[in-house]
Amino acid sequence: MQALAKGKLMKKFKEFSIAFVGLKLGIHQFDYHIDESFFKEFEYDDLLKADLDIVLQMNKKTTLMELDFALKGTVNVPCDVSNVPFDMPLDAQMKLIVKFADEYNDEDDVILFLPHGEHQLNVAQFIYEMAVLAIPAKRTHPDLDNGLEAETLDKLDELEREPEQDKEIDPRWAKLKNLITDKDK
């Protein structure tokens, strides 16, 4: 079932297939440009926009292929604190070694084993993984510390300034609060 889904996905990314059988030994360069539609095909919707260029240098040798990916560009993402969208620059590199074996195996992060007799390699999945891993887990707007005006930050400031005594406290919580203060005595 997983192979069927992967096969359908790879048909959508025909431009990312490299027919390496007809290539001469040596270095070959492939250039790709991806945008947010590329990520939507992988059902990744954390990006509002994407403008990324990928340069792939493939060194074809007699028994293996060395792939060097370089990614540069920007992605537009919402800030985790203010929810204000901003352009985040990305710059990433990845190396992949392709060897041939009896069966397909991609369990290693650096080495990919293709079955003997394969004649092409689709690199869309590798580009996707490299791009997603290049995006930091915490996305903070660069102007956040420079007085970024955002509705979320204004609301947080407002809540911070509200006096505690104005809020009506549930009597059950008040009893629990007493337990904490009684313990300190």
N, C-alpha and C positions, 0 to 999 in steps of 0.2 A: 504494500500500500504506500509506504514512504517512497519507494523507488518510483512509483507511478506519479506521485505528486511532484517529485523532484524532476522527473522527465517533462511534465507539463510546464513547470517553471522554466526549465532550460530552453524549451521551444520559444518562449517569450523573449529570451535573451540570445537570439541567434548571433547578433553582432559581437557577442562576447566569446564566441567559439573560435578557437584557434586550431586550424588544420595543420598540425605540426609534421605530418608524414612527408609532405612535399617540400618542406623547408630545408635549405642547406644547413650544414653545421655552422655554428657561429652565433653572433648576436643579432637579434631581430627586435624591433621596437613596435609596440602597439599603443595607440593613444585612444583614450575613451573620455567622454564627458557624460556625467550623470546629473540628474536633477531629482526633485522630490518624487516624481513618478516612478523612478527606479526603486525607491524605498517602499512605495505603496504596493508594488508587486510582491514584496516580501512581507507585507502586512505590518510594516513598521511605520507608525504615524506620529512619532514624537517630533518630527521635523515639520516646520511650516513651509520652508523653502530650502533648496539645496542647489549649489552651483560648484561642482567638484570636477577637477580634471585629474585623470589617472594616466600615468605613463608606466607601461609595463615593458621591461627589458627582459627578453628571454634568450638565454644562452643555451643553444641546442648542442649537446655533446652526443657521442656515440651511444652511451648507455643511460643517460639521464638528461634532464633539462633543469636549469636553474632559472627561477622567475624572481625578478626584483620589481616590486610594485612601489610606486611613489604617488601619493595623493596630496593635492593642494586645492584649497578653495574655501568656501564659507557655507555654513548651514545657518538657517534662521530658526532659533529655538526660543521658547518662553523661559524667562528667568524663574528659577525655583523659589525666589523670595517674593518678587513683585509681580510676577506673571506677565511682565512687559517683554514682548518679543525683541530679540536683538540678533545681529549677525555675529556668529562665532567663527573665527578662522580655524581651519584644520590643516594640519601638516603631518602626514604619517608615512611610514615605510614598512614594508613587509617582505620577507624572503620566503620562498617556497621551493623545495626541491621535488621534482617529479621523477619517480623511478618506476620501473615496470616489474610486475609480479604476476602470480597466477590469478589473483582476484583484486578487486577494488578495495582500498583501505585508506580512510582519511582520519584515523584515530589520532595520529601524531599531528602536532601543530605546525611542524616544519617540513615534514616529508609526506608526500602524497604518493600512494602506490596505484598505478593504473594497470588494468589487465593487459597482457601481451595481446597485440592485435588492435588495440585502440588507435585511432587515427586523429582524434581531435580532443581538445580539452576546453571546457567552458569555464571561464574565470569569473563569472558574475557573482557566485557565492563568496568567493575569496575577497572580491572588491567590497561586497556588502559587509562582510565581517570586519574587514580592515576599517571601513568608514565608521561603522557603529562603535567599534572599540576605541576609535580616536576621539569620540565625543565624551567629554568628562561626565562623570556621574552627577556632579553638582554643577549646575549651570547658573552662574551669577552674572547679572548685567554689569558691564564695566563701569557704568555711571552710578551704580548703587550707592557708593560712598561719597559721590559728588552731588548729593541732593536730588537724586532722581525722584521726580514727582510721580507717584503712582497711587491709585485708589487703594490698593492693598496696604501700602505703607502708611497712608493717612489713617486708615481704619485701625491698624495696629497701634499707632500713636494715640489715637482717640481712646482706645480700650485701655491703654497703659495709664492714661491720665485720669480715668474714672476712679473716683474714691471708692474704697472698699465698703465703707459704711452705708453707702447709698443702695447697695445691692441687698436684697432680702435673702437671708440665708435660711435654708431648710433646717428646721429644728434638729433633725437627725444628724445633719452634718455638724451642727453646732456642738452636739454632745460628743461627737468624735474629736472635734477640735479641742474640747476640754480634756479628753483623755491624753492628748499629746502634751498639753501644758501642765496637767497634773503629774505626768511622768517626770518632768524636769524638776519638780519640787523635792 
